[in-house]
């Protein structure tokens, strides 16, 4: 099973920079980068809510499931929203 993160696509569609989104959400750019690359094991609903709020989209616009993909061995837990 593979979960694909389409956050870069949504940022491009909305002509928004990662730095602006990270600031709006209240997380570091580094944590947002880890999320965009799929190197996290989870995401807080509050973080997902803020992303969807700012990008005016649904969670399904950002997250996609594809059969047959391998999980990332180097994944890390999402850091707390700071």
DRENMI-270462 format. One record per residue (C-alpha): residue in one letter; x, y, z. Coordinates in pm, whole numbers, padded with zeros to 5 digits, always signed. Layout:
<recs>
AXYZ ...
</recs>
This chain:
<recs>
X+00000+00000+00000 X+00123+00350-00079 X-00017+00682+00024 X+00082+00951-00224 X+00107+01312-00105 X-00006+01558-00372 X+00068+01869-00167 X+00310+02011-00426 X+00038+01986-00690 X-00210+02176-00474 X+00049+02441-00385 X+00118+02495-00756 X-00254+02513-00841 X-00304+02777-00571 X+00021+02957-00658 X+00128+02938-00296 X+00480+02890-00162 X+00568+02626+00095 X+00700+02897+00325 X+00363+03074+00327 X+00173+02751+00394 X+00408+02647+00675 X+00365+02987+00838 X-00014+02966+00809 X-00023+02615+00956 X+00221+02698+01233 X+00486+02436+01152 X+00843+02469+01031 X+00928+02461+00662 X+01137+02152+00734 X+00836+01965+00876 X+00625+02070+00578 X+00900+01944+00346 X+00901+01607+00526 X+00524+01590+00486 X+00541+01677+00115 X+00800+01407+00054 X+00595+01144+00239 X+00862+01086+00502 X+00621+01107+00794 X+00419+00825+00947 X+00121+01042+01027 X-00034+01384+01024 X-00240+01551+01290 X-00598+01623+01191 X-00545+01983+01305 X-00254+02014+01060 X-00454+01857+00778 X-00745+02087+00858 X-00524+02397+00835 X-00373+02278+00506 X-00718+02221+00356 X-00843+02552+00494 X-00558+02751+00338 X-00560+02563+00006 X-00941+02556-00012 X-00940+02183-00087 X-01049+01847+00051 X-00815+01593+00220 X-00862+01369-00085 X-00707+01639-00302 X-00386+01603-00101 X-00378+01234-00007 X-00410+00950-00257 X-00390+00573-00212 X-00228+00357-00479 X-00215-00020-00467 X+00118-00197-00483 X+00343+00076-00349 X+00604+00010-00082 X+00605+00195+00247 X+00894+00431+00310 X+01150+00268+00541 X+01295+00604+00646 X+00964+00754+00755 X+00954+00958+01073 X+00668+01058+01297 X+00536+01408+01236 X+00676+01653+01485 X+00437+01840+01708 X+00280+02157+01574 X+00496+02425+01725 
</recs>
